[in-house]
Amino acid sequence: MKTQVRKSERTFKPNFRSLLLAFTFMLASISGFAHCDSYDGPVIKDALKALDQNNVQLVLKWIEPQQEKEIISLFNKTYSLKNGDQEVYSIVEKHFFENLVRLHRETEGEPYTGLKPAGSMTPLVAMADNSIAKDNVEEVITTVTTHLEQVLRERYAKVAELSKTKDNSVAQGRAYVEAYVQYTHTLEALEHLLHGPISHGGGNAAH
């Protein structure tokens, strides 16, 4: 029996690590944060590359087929001014970025709230992008699982402690309920990851 338990624990551990990793990025999408609208995000990086190479195909993946006509037209107008007056070009280029990001946000079912400066993305999302660039997810997994394990332990400890006094008064009962909701809703979100897809907004899958 002990051997079976140890084997089960070894099997569960890596799955739990993966689950916690996915959970973190689901929380990022729930909060409404979208690094795709920042100057160092992937959308504008691809837009800059597209303008450098005169290849609009590089940005079409960020939008839906019905949006392509608008973006291709804007791209062509922007590129045609690339070697002209640089002050004018910078204005037109920003206009292109804004519309590309706006349309991408539409595919996510999220509102466009303007372009954000470089460095706006959260540390974990920046770490996610770096892991893709480095083709190595180990740093992300270690950081995320360590942090989330701490969060789960803290929320459990709080609800366990307050459960001892929850019936002493209404105020103490409400304090327990608040801690209980935080703890169980965290696990409920984890449960959702096991049985449902993760999406970014109401449109495409999260990038």
ChimeraX commands (.cxc) that place a marker at each C-alpha (Angstrom):
marker #1 position 0.00,0.00,0.00 radius 0.5
marker #1 position 2.80,2.46,0.89 radius 0.5
marker #1 position 4.50,1.73,-2.42 radius 0.5
marker #1 position 1.28,2.51,-4.28 radius 0.5
marker #1 position 0.86,5.79,-2.43 radius 0.5
marker #1 position 4.41,6.90,-3.22 radius 0.5
marker #1 position 3.93,5.98,-6.87 radius 0.5
marker #1 position 0.70,7.99,-6.98 radius 0.5
marker #1 position 2.41,10.99,-5.43 radius 0.5
marker #1 position 5.23,10.85,-7.96 radius 0.5
marker #1 position 2.71,10.68,-10.79 radius 0.5
marker #1 position 0.62,13.55,-9.46 radius 0.5
marker #1 position 3.39,16.01,-8.73 radius 0.5
marker #1 position 4.38,16.99,-12.30 radius 0.5
marker #1 position 0.72,17.23,-13.30 radius 0.5
marker #1 position 0.09,19.56,-10.37 radius 0.5
marker #1 position 3.06,21.70,-11.40 radius 0.5
marker #1 position 1.66,22.02,-14.91 radius 0.5
marker #1 position -1.75,22.83,-13.50 radius 0.5
marker #1 position -0.40,25.60,-11.32 radius 0.5
marker #1 position 1.46,27.06,-14.29 radius 0.5
marker #1 position -1.70,27.14,-16.39 radius 0.5
marker #1 position -3.65,28.57,-13.46 radius 0.5
marker #1 position -1.30,31.54,-13.17 radius 0.5
marker #1 position -1.77,32.54,-16.78 radius 0.5
marker #1 position -5.51,32.05,-16.50 radius 0.5
marker #1 position -5.48,34.54,-13.63 radius 0.5
marker #1 position -3.57,36.95,-15.84 radius 0.5
marker #1 position -6.31,36.76,-18.46 radius 0.5
marker #1 position -9.08,37.10,-15.85 radius 0.5
marker #1 position -7.53,40.30,-14.55 radius 0.5
marker #1 position -7.91,41.85,-18.00 radius 0.5
marker #1 position -4.21,42.43,-18.42 radius 0.5
marker #1 position -3.14,42.17,-22.04 radius 0.5
marker #1 position 0.54,42.59,-22.87 radius 0.5
marker #1 position -0.40,42.46,-26.55 radius 0.5
marker #1 position -1.10,46.20,-26.37 radius 0.5
marker #1 position 2.36,47.20,-25.12 radius 0.5
marker #1 position 5.24,48.36,-27.29 radius 0.5
marker #1 position 7.35,45.38,-26.24 radius 0.5
marker #1 position 4.48,42.94,-26.68 radius 0.5
marker #1 position 4.36,40.38,-29.50 radius 0.5
marker #1 position 1.83,42.22,-31.69 radius 0.5
marker #1 position 3.83,45.40,-32.13 radius 0.5
marker #1 position 7.07,43.44,-32.39 radius 0.5
marker #1 position 5.59,41.60,-35.34 radius 0.5
marker #1 position 4.27,44.87,-36.77 radius 0.5
marker #1 position 7.75,46.40,-36.67 radius 0.5
marker #1 position 9.20,43.31,-38.34 radius 0.5
marker #1 position 6.47,43.39,-40.99 radius 0.5
marker #1 position 7.22,47.03,-41.82 radius 0.5
marker #1 position 10.94,46.34,-41.88 radius 0.5
marker #1 position 10.47,43.45,-44.33 radius 0.5
marker #1 position 7.44,44.83,-46.21 radius 0.5
marker #1 position 5.54,41.66,-45.32 radius 0.5
marker #1 position 2.03,42.20,-43.98 radius 0.5
marker #1 position 1.58,38.45,-43.62 radius 0.5
marker #1 position 3.56,38.62,-40.38 radius 0.5
marker #1 position 0.75,40.46,-38.56 radius 0.5
marker #1 position -2.34,38.81,-40.03 radius 0.5
marker #1 position -2.15,35.98,-37.51 radius 0.5
marker #1 position -3.15,38.45,-34.79 radius 0.5
marker #1 position -6.52,39.25,-36.38 radius 0.5
marker #1 position -9.53,37.51,-37.93 radius 0.5
marker #1 position -9.95,36.98,-41.69 radius 0.5
marker #1 position -12.74,39.59,-41.90 radius 0.5
marker #1 position -10.36,42.20,-40.45 radius 0.5
marker #1 position -7.55,41.60,-42.93 radius 0.5
marker #1 position -8.74,44.10,-45.56 radius 0.5
marker #1 position -8.56,47.01,-43.13 radius 0.5
marker #1 position -5.12,46.06,-41.83 radius 0.5
marker #1 position -3.63,45.36,-45.27 radius 0.5
marker #1 position -4.80,48.76,-46.49 radius 0.5
marker #1 position -3.36,50.52,-43.43 radius 0.5
marker #1 position -0.13,48.57,-43.75 radius 0.5
marker #1 position 0.34,49.54,-47.39 radius 0.5
marker #1 position -0.30,53.23,-46.63 radius 0.5
marker #1 position 2.12,53.11,-43.71 radius 0.5
marker #1 position 4.85,51.34,-45.62 radius 0.5
marker #1 position 4.53,53.76,-48.56 radius 0.5
marker #1 position 5.53,56.60,-46.22 radius 0.5
marker #1 position 8.40,54.75,-44.58 radius 0.5
marker #1 position 11.16,56.57,-46.46 radius 0.5
marker #1 position 9.50,59.97,-46.37 radius 0.5
marker #1 position 9.27,62.60,-43.66 radius 0.5
marker #1 position 10.04,60.73,-40.43 radius 0.5
marker #1 position 7.80,62.90,-38.26 radius 0.5
marker #1 position 4.85,62.12,-40.51 radius 0.5
marker #1 position 5.84,58.46,-40.68 radius 0.5
marker #1 position 5.98,58.11,-36.90 radius 0.5
marker #1 position 2.40,59.39,-36.65 radius 0.5
marker #1 position 1.16,57.04,-39.39 radius 0.5
marker #1 position 3.11,54.12,-37.91 radius 0.5
marker #1 position 1.50,54.66,-34.49 radius 0.5
marker #1 position -1.91,54.82,-36.17 radius 0.5
marker #1 position -1.20,51.44,-37.77 radius 0.5
marker #1 position -0.11,49.96,-34.43 radius 0.5
marker #1 position -3.22,51.29,-32.70 radius 0.5
marker #1 position -5.59,49.80,-35.24 radius 0.5
marker #1 position -3.79,46.47,-35.35 radius 0.5
marker #1 position -3.94,46.15,-31.57 radius 0.5
marker #1 position -7.55,47.38,-31.50 radius 0.5
marker #1 position -8.62,44.70,-33.96 radius 0.5
marker #1 position -6.63,42.05,-32.13 radius 0.5
marker #1 position -8.34,43.01,-28.88 radius 0.5
marker #1 position -11.69,42.61,-30.66 radius 0.5
marker #1 position -10.78,39.00,-31.46 radius 0.5
marker #1 position -10.23,38.47,-27.73 radius 0.5
marker #1 position -13.56,40.05,-26.84 radius 0.5
marker #1 position -11.72,42.76,-24.92 radius 0.5
marker #1 position -11.87,46.58,-25.22 radius 0.5
marker #1 position -9.00,48.57,-26.68 radius 0.5
marker #1 position -7.63,50.97,-24.07 radius 0.5
marker #1 position -4.66,52.43,-25.94 radius 0.5
marker #1 position -1.06,51.44,-26.47 radius 0.5
marker #1 position 1.01,50.83,-23.36 radius 0.5
marker #1 position 4.70,51.72,-22.98 radius 0.5
marker #1 position 7.41,49.08,-23.05 radius 0.5
marker #1 position 7.82,47.45,-19.66 radius 0.5
marker #1 position 4.07,47.41,-18.92 radius 0.5
marker #1 position 3.69,43.65,-18.87 radius 0.5
marker #1 position 3.66,41.76,-15.58 radius 0.5
marker #1 position 6.81,39.87,-14.54 radius 0.5
marker #1 position 5.22,36.47,-15.12 radius 0.5
marker #1 position 4.02,37.36,-18.62 radius 0.5
marker #1 position 7.47,38.74,-19.44 radius 0.5
marker #1 position 8.90,35.48,-18.12 radius 0.5
marker #1 position 6.49,33.57,-20.37 radius 0.5
marker #1 position 7.70,35.43,-23.45 radius 0.5
marker #1 position 11.32,34.88,-22.45 radius 0.5
marker #1 position 10.71,31.16,-21.99 radius 0.5
marker #1 position 9.40,30.95,-25.56 radius 0.5
marker #1 position 12.38,32.90,-26.88 radius 0.5
marker #1 position 14.79,30.65,-24.95 radius 0.5
marker #1 position 12.82,27.46,-25.69 radius 0.5
marker #1 position 12.97,26.59,-21.98 radius 0.5
marker #1 position 10.03,26.64,-19.55 radius 0.5
marker #1 position 11.88,25.45,-16.41 radius 0.5
marker #1 position 12.37,28.89,-14.87 radius 0.5
marker #1 position 8.67,29.67,-15.34 radius 0.5
marker #1 position 7.55,26.40,-13.76 radius 0.5
marker #1 position 9.87,26.77,-10.78 radius 0.5
marker #1 position 8.85,30.37,-10.10 radius 0.5
marker #1 position 5.14,29.79,-10.55 radius 0.5
marker #1 position 4.84,26.57,-8.59 radius 0.5
marker #1 position 6.86,27.95,-5.69 radius 0.5
marker #1 position 4.69,31.07,-5.51 radius 0.5
marker #1 position 1.36,29.30,-5.90 radius 0.5
marker #1 position 2.24,26.60,-3.41 radius 0.5
marker #1 position 2.90,29.38,-0.91 radius 0.5
marker #1 position -0.44,31.04,-1.74 radius 0.5
marker #1 position -2.38,27.78,-1.31 radius 0.5
marker #1 position -0.65,26.97,1.98 radius 0.5
marker #1 position -1.34,30.47,3.34 radius 0.5
marker #1 position -5.02,30.40,2.34 radius 0.5
marker #1 position -5.48,26.93,3.79 radius 0.5
marker #1 position -3.75,27.89,7.05 radius 0.5
marker #1 position -5.98,30.95,7.40 radius 0.5
marker #1 position -9.25,29.11,6.85 radius 0.5
marker #1 position -8.15,26.25,9.08 radius 0.5
marker #1 position -7.34,28.63,11.92 radius 0.5
marker #1 position -10.56,30.64,11.56 radius 0.5
marker #1 position -12.65,27.47,11.44 radius 0.5
marker #1 position -11.89,27.01,15.14 radius 0.5
marker #1 position -13.75,30.21,16.08 radius 0.5
marker #1 position -16.31,30.56,13.27 radius 0.5
marker #1 position -19.27,29.81,15.55 radius 0.5
marker #1 position -18.25,32.14,18.37 radius 0.5
marker #1 position -19.81,35.27,16.85 radius 0.5
marker #1 position -21.23,36.62,13.60 radius 0.5
marker #1 position -18.11,38.72,13.01 radius 0.5
marker #1 position -15.83,35.72,13.47 radius 0.5
marker #1 position -18.11,33.66,11.27 radius 0.5
marker #1 position -17.90,36.22,8.48 radius 0.5
marker #1 position -14.13,36.33,8.74 radius 0.5
marker #1 position -14.13,32.55,8.32 radius 0.5
marker #1 position -16.47,32.73,5.32 radius 0.5
marker #1 position -14.24,35.28,3.59 radius 0.5
marker #1 position -11.19,33.05,4.07 radius 0.5
marker #1 position -13.19,29.98,3.02 radius 0.5
marker #1 position -14.32,31.64,-0.21 radius 0.5
marker #1 position -10.78,32.70,-1.10 radius 0.5
marker #1 position -9.41,29.22,-0.51 radius 0.5
marker #1 position -12.17,27.22,-2.19 radius 0.5
marker #1 position -12.50,29.57,-5.17 radius 0.5
marker #1 position -8.78,29.19,-5.82 radius 0.5
marker #1 position -9.20,25.43,-5.96 radius 0.5
marker #1 position -12.39,25.78,-7.98 radius 0.5
marker #1 position -10.41,27.69,-10.62 radius 0.5
marker #1 position -7.85,24.90,-10.64 radius 0.5
marker #1 position -10.65,22.38,-11.10 radius 0.5
marker #1 position -11.91,24.36,-14.09 radius 0.5
marker #1 position -8.53,23.96,-15.74 radius 0.5
marker #1 position -8.86,20.21,-15.53 radius 0.5
marker #1 position -12.21,20.12,-17.30 radius 0.5
marker #1 position -12.53,23.22,-19.48 radius 0.5
marker #1 position -10.57,25.20,-22.08 radius 0.5
marker #1 position -8.66,28.34,-21.21 radius 0.5
marker #1 position -9.56,31.29,-23.42 radius 0.5
marker #1 position -8.50,34.91,-23.50 radius 0.5
marker #1 position -11.67,36.93,-23.46 radius 0.5
marker #1 position -14.47,35.80,-25.74 radius 0.5
marker #1 position -12.47,35.19,-28.90 radius 0.5
marker #1 position -9.39,33.22,-29.85 radius 0.5
marker #1 position -7.44,31.02,-27.49 radius 0.5
marker #1 position -5.03,32.87,-25.28 radius 0.5
marker #1 position -1.65,33.62,-26.79 radius 0.5
marker link #1:1,2 radius 0.2
marker link #1:2,3 radius 0.2
marker link #1:3,4 radius 0.2
marker link #1:4,5 radius 0.2
marker link #1:5,6 radius 0.2
marker link #1:6,7 radius 0.2
marker link #1:7,8 radius 0.2
marker link #1:8,9 radius 0.2
marker link #1:9,10 radius 0.2
marker link #1:10,11 radius 0.2
marker link #1:11,12 radius 0.2
marker link #1:12,13 radius 0.2
marker link #1:13,14 radius 0.2
marker link #1:14,15 radius 0.2
marker link #1:15,16 radius 0.2
marker link #1:16,17 radius 0.2
marker link #1:17,18 radius 0.2
marker link #1:18,19 radius 0.2
marker link #1:19,20 radius 0.2
marker link #1:20,21 radius 0.2
marker link #1:21,22 radius 0.2
marker link #1:22,23 radius 0.2
marker link #1:23,24 radius 0.2
marker link #1:24,25 radius 0.2
marker link #1:25,26 radius 0.2
marker link #1:26,27 radius 0.2
marker link #1:27,28 radius 0.2
marker link #1:28,29 radius 0.2
marker link #1:29,30 radius 0.2
marker link #1:30,31 radius 0.2
marker link #1:31,32 radius 0.2
marker link #1:32,33 radius 0.2
marker link #1:33,34 radius 0.2
marker link #1:34,35 radius 0.2
marker link #1:35,36 radius 0.2
marker link #1:36,37 radius 0.2
marker link #1:37,38 radius 0.2
marker link #1:38,39 radius 0.2
marker link #1:39,40 radius 0.2
marker link #1:40,41 radius 0.2
marker link #1:41,42 radius 0.2
marker link #1:42,43 radius 0.2
marker link #1:43,44 radius 0.2
marker link #1:44,45 radius 0.2
marker link #1:45,46 radius 0.2
marker link #1:46,47 radius 0.2
marker link #1:47,48 radius 0.2
marker link #1:48,49 radius 0.2
marker link #1:49,50 radius 0.2
marker link #1:50,51 radius 0.2
marker link #1:51,52 radius 0.2
marker link #1:52,53 radius 0.2
marker link #1:53,54 radius 0.2
marker link #1:54,55 radius 0.2
marker link #1:55,56 radius 0.2
marker link #1:56,57 radius 0.2
marker link #1:57,58 radius 0.2
marker link #1:58,59 radius 0.2
marker link #1:59,60 radius 0.2
marker link #1:60,61 radius 0.2
marker link #1:61,62 radius 0.2
marker link #1:62,63 radius 0.2
marker link #1:63,64 radius 0.2
marker link #1:64,65 radius 0.2
marker link #1:65,66 radius 0.2
marker link #1:66,67 radius 0.2
marker link #1:67,68 radius 0.2
marker link #1:68,69 radius 0.2
marker link #1:69,70 radius 0.2
marker link #1:70,71 radius 0.2
marker link #1:71,72 radius 0.2
marker link #1:72,73 radius 0.2
marker link #1:73,74 radius 0.2
marker link #1:74,75 radius 0.2
marker link #1:75,76 radius 0.2
marker link #1:76,77 radius 0.2
marker link #1:77,78 radius 0.2
marker link #1:78,79 radius 0.2
marker link #1:79,80 radius 0.2
marker link #1:80,81 radius 0.2
marker link #1:81,82 radius 0.2
marker link #1:82,83 radius 0.2
marker link #1:83,84 radius 0.2
marker link #1:84,85 radius 0.2
marker link #1:85,86 radius 0.2
marker link #1:86,87 radius 0.2
marker link #1:87,88 radius 0.2
marker link #1:88,89 radius 0.2
marker link #1:89,90 radius 0.2
marker link #1:90,91 radius 0.2
marker link #1:91,92 radius 0.2
marker link #1:92,93 radius 0.2
marker link #1:93,94 radius 0.2
marker link #1:94,95 radius 0.2
marker link #1:95,96 radius 0.2
marker link #1:96,97 radius 0.2
marker link #1:97,98 radius 0.2
marker link #1:98,99 radius 0.2
marker link #1:99,100 radius 0.2
marker link #1:100,101 radius 0.2
marker link #1:101,102 radius 0.2
marker link #1:102,103 radius 0.2
marker link #1:103,104 radius 0.2
marker link #1:104,105 radius 0.2
marker link #1:105,106 radius 0.2
marker link #1:106,107 radius 0.2
marker link #1:107,108 radius 0.2
marker link #1:108,109 radius 0.2
marker link #1:109,110 radius 0.2
marker link #1:110,111 radius 0.2
marker link #1:111,112 radius 0.2
marker link #1:112,113 radius 0.2
marker link #1:113,114 radius 0.2
marker link #1:114,115 radius 0.2
marker link #1:115,116 radius 0.2
marker link #1:116,117 radius 0.2
marker link #1:117,118 radius 0.2
marker link #1:118,119 radius 0.2
marker link #1:119,120 radius 0.2
marker link #1:120,121 radius 0.2
marker link #1:121,122 radius 0.2
marker link #1:122,123 radius 0.2
marker link #1:123,124 radius 0.2
marker link #1:124,125 radius 0.2
marker link #1:125,126 radius 0.2
marker link #1:126,127 radius 0.2
marker link #1:127,128 radius 0.2
marker link #1:128,129 radius 0.2
marker link #1:129,130 radius 0.2
marker link #1:130,131 radius 0.2
marker link #1:131,132 radius 0.2
marker link #1:132,133 radius 0.2
marker link #1:133,134 radius 0.2
marker link #1:134,135 radius 0.2
marker link #1:135,136 radius 0.2
marker link #1:136,137 radius 0.2
marker link #1:137,138 radius 0.2
marker link #1:138,139 radius 0.2
marker link #1:139,140 radius 0.2
marker link #1:140,141 radius 0.2
marker link #1:141,142 radius 0.2
marker link #1:142,143 radius 0.2
marker link #1:143,144 radius 0.2
marker link #1:144,145 radius 0.2
marker link #1:145,146 radius 0.2
marker link #1:146,147 radius 0.2
marker link #1:147,148 radius 0.2
marker link #1:148,149 radius 0.2
marker link #1:149,150 radius 0.2
marker link #1:150,151 radius 0.2
marker link #1:151,152 radius 0.2
marker link #1:152,153 radius 0.2
marker link #1:153,154 radius 0.2
marker link #1:154,155 radius 0.2
marker link #1:155,156 radius 0.2
marker link #1:156,157 radius 0.2
marker link #1:157,158 radius 0.2
marker link #1:158,159 radius 0.2
marker link #1:159,160 radius 0.2
marker link #1:160,161 radius 0.2
marker link #1:161,162 radius 0.2
marker link #1:162,163 radius 0.2
marker link #1:163,164 radius 0.2
marker link #1:164,165 radius 0.2
marker link #1:165,166 radius 0.2
marker link #1:166,167 radius 0.2
marker link #1:167,168 radius 0.2
marker link #1:168,169 radius 0.2
marker link #1:169,170 radius 0.2
marker link #1:170,171 radius 0.2
marker link #1:171,172 radius 0.2
marker link #1:172,173 radius 0.2
marker link #1:173,174 radius 0.2
marker link #1:174,175 radius 0.2
marker link #1:175,176 radius 0.2
marker link #1:176,177 radius 0.2
marker link #1:177,178 radius 0.2
marker link #1:178,179 radius 0.2
marker link #1:179,180 radius 0.2
marker link #1:180,181 radius 0.2
marker link #1:181,182 radius 0.2
marker link #1:182,183 radius 0.2
marker link #1:183,184 radius 0.2
marker link #1:184,185 radius 0.2
marker link #1:185,186 radius 0.2
marker link #1:186,187 radius 0.2
marker link #1:187,188 radius 0.2
marker link #1:188,189 radius 0.2
marker link #1:189,190 radius 0.2
marker link #1:190,191 radius 0.2
marker link #1:191,192 radius 0.2
marker link #1:192,193 radius 0.2
marker link #1:193,194 radius 0.2
marker link #1:194,195 radius 0.2
marker link #1:195,196 radius 0.2
marker link #1:196,197 radius 0.2
marker link #1:197,198 radius 0.2
marker link #1:198,199 radius 0.2
marker link #1:199,200 radius 0.2
marker link #1:200,201 radius 0.2
marker link #1:201,202 radius 0.2
marker link #1:202,203 radius 0.2
marker link #1:203,204 radius 0.2
marker link #1:204,205 radius 0.2
marker link #1:205,206 radius 0.2
marker link #1:206,207 radius 0.2
view
